[in-house]
Amino acid sequence: MALYESGENYLETILVLKERKGRVRSVDVAAELDYSKPSVSRAIGILKKEGLIMVDDSGWISLTEAGERRAAAVFDRHNVIKNYLGGILGVDEEAAEEDACRIEHIISEKTFMKMKERLDESGKSG
Protein backbone atom coordinates (compact mmCIF):
# COMPACT_ATOMS: atom_id res chain seq x y z
CA MET A 1 0.00 0.00 0.00
CA ALA A 2 1.27 3.47 -0.84
CA LEU A 3 1.78 5.56 2.26
CA TYR A 4 2.98 9.11 1.96
CA GLU A 5 5.84 10.64 3.91
CA SER A 6 3.48 12.20 6.45
CA GLY A 7 1.84 8.84 7.12
CA GLU A 8 5.24 7.25 7.68
CA ASN A 9 6.15 10.11 10.04
CA TYR A 10 2.99 9.50 12.05
CA LEU A 11 3.68 5.77 12.31
CA GLU A 12 7.28 6.36 13.34
CA THR A 13 6.18 8.93 15.93
CA ILE A 14 3.58 6.56 17.38
CA LEU A 15 6.24 3.85 17.65
CA VAL A 16 8.74 6.18 19.36
CA LEU A 17 6.12 7.57 21.76
CA LYS A 18 4.93 4.06 22.62
CA GLU A 19 8.52 3.12 23.53
CA ARG A 20 9.00 6.31 25.54
CA LYS A 21 5.63 6.58 27.29
CA GLY A 22 4.02 3.16 27.04
CA ARG A 23 0.72 4.47 25.71
CA VAL A 24 -0.12 7.03 23.03
CA ARG A 25 -3.03 9.35 22.29
CA SER A 26 -3.57 11.81 19.46
CA VAL A 27 -2.65 14.73 21.71
CA ASP A 28 0.75 13.12 22.36
CA VAL A 29 1.36 12.82 18.62
CA ALA A 30 0.27 16.44 18.07
CA ALA A 31 2.63 17.67 20.81
CA GLU A 32 5.57 15.58 19.57
CA LEU A 33 5.23 16.72 15.95
CA ASP A 34 4.01 20.23 16.81
CA TYR A 35 0.98 19.72 14.55
CA SER A 36 -2.56 20.90 15.15
CA LYS A 37 -5.00 18.49 16.77
CA PRO A 38 -7.33 18.55 13.73
CA SER A 39 -4.44 17.63 11.41
CA VAL A 40 -3.45 14.73 13.65
CA SER A 41 -7.05 13.61 13.97
CA ARG A 42 -7.41 13.48 10.19
CA ALA A 43 -4.17 11.52 9.81
CA ILE A 44 -5.16 9.09 12.57
CA GLY A 45 -8.41 8.46 10.70
CA ILE A 46 -6.52 7.68 7.50
CA LEU A 47 -4.06 5.36 9.25
CA LYS A 48 -6.96 3.60 10.95
CA LYS A 49 -8.77 3.18 7.63
CA GLU A 50 -5.54 1.76 6.10
CA GLY A 51 -5.42 -0.83 8.89
CA LEU A 52 -2.14 0.44 10.31
CA ILE A 53 -3.44 1.56 13.71
CA MET A 54 -6.31 0.91 16.08
CA VAL A 55 -7.86 3.43 18.44
CA ASP A 56 -9.79 2.19 21.47
CA ASP A 57 -12.83 3.84 23.05
CA SER A 58 -10.59 5.83 25.41
CA GLY A 59 -8.54 7.24 22.52
CA TRP A 60 -5.43 5.11 23.04
CA ILE A 61 -3.63 4.39 19.78
CA SER A 62 -1.92 1.09 19.04
CA LEU A 63 -0.13 -0.08 15.94
CA THR A 64 -1.51 -3.11 14.13
CA GLU A 65 0.94 -5.80 13.08
CA ALA A 66 1.22 -4.17 9.65
CA GLY A 67 1.59 -0.73 11.24
CA GLU A 68 4.29 -1.98 13.59
CA ARG A 69 6.25 -3.48 10.70
CA ARG A 70 5.97 -0.29 8.67
CA ALA A 71 6.89 1.96 11.60
CA ALA A 72 9.87 -0.23 12.53
CA ALA A 73 11.12 -0.16 8.92
CA VAL A 74 10.94 3.65 8.79
CA PHE A 75 12.61 3.92 12.20
CA ASP A 76 15.38 1.56 11.06
CA ARG A 77 15.94 3.55 7.86
CA HIS A 78 16.06 6.75 9.90
CA ASN A 79 18.67 5.41 12.32
CA VAL A 80 20.85 3.84 9.64
CA ILE A 81 20.85 7.04 7.58
CA LYS A 82 21.51 9.23 10.63
CA ASN A 83 24.38 6.99 11.74
CA TYR A 84 25.80 6.86 8.21
CA LEU A 85 25.71 10.63 7.84
CA GLY A 86 27.26 11.18 11.25
CA GLY A 87 29.57 8.19 11.60
CA ILE A 88 30.81 7.74 8.06
CA LEU A 89 30.50 11.23 6.59
CA GLY A 90 31.13 13.22 9.77
CA VAL A 91 27.97 15.33 9.53
CA ASP A 92 27.09 17.01 12.84
CA GLU A 93 24.35 15.35 14.89
CA GLU A 94 21.66 17.99 14.35
CA ALA A 95 22.10 18.09 10.56
CA ALA A 96 22.30 14.27 10.39
CA GLU A 97 19.00 14.01 12.31
CA GLU A 98 17.23 16.56 10.10
CA ASP A 99 18.54 15.08 6.86
CA ALA A 100 17.69 11.52 7.94
CA CYS A 101 14.09 12.63 8.49
CA ARG A 102 13.89 13.71 4.86
CA ILE A 103 15.97 10.99 3.22
CA GLU A 104 14.29 8.06 5.00
CA HIS A 105 11.17 8.46 2.85
CA ILE A 106 12.79 8.62 -0.58
CA ILE A 107 15.87 6.43 -0.40
CA SER A 108 15.90 3.36 -2.63
CA GLU A 109 16.21 -0.05 -1.01
CA LYS A 110 19.46 -0.64 -2.93
CA THR A 111 21.09 2.55 -1.62
CA PHE A 112 19.78 1.93 1.89
CA MET A 113 21.27 -1.57 1.96
CA LYS A 114 24.64 -0.23 0.77
CA MET A 115 24.61 2.36 3.56
CA LYS A 116 23.72 -0.32 6.09
CA GLU A 117 26.50 -2.63 4.83
CA ARG A 118 29.03 0.20 5.03
CA LEU A 119 27.98 1.03 8.59
CA ASP A 120 28.23 -2.60 9.63
CA GLU A 121 31.71 -2.86 8.09
CA SER A 122 32.83 0.26 9.93
CA GLY A 123 31.45 -0.83 13.29
CA LYS A 124 29.59 2.49 13.62
CA SER A 125 26.06 1.12 13.19
CA GLY A 126 24.82 1.73 16.65
Order of alpha helices (4+ residues) and beta strands (2+ residues): alpha-beta-alpha-alpha-beta-beta-alpha-alpha-alpha
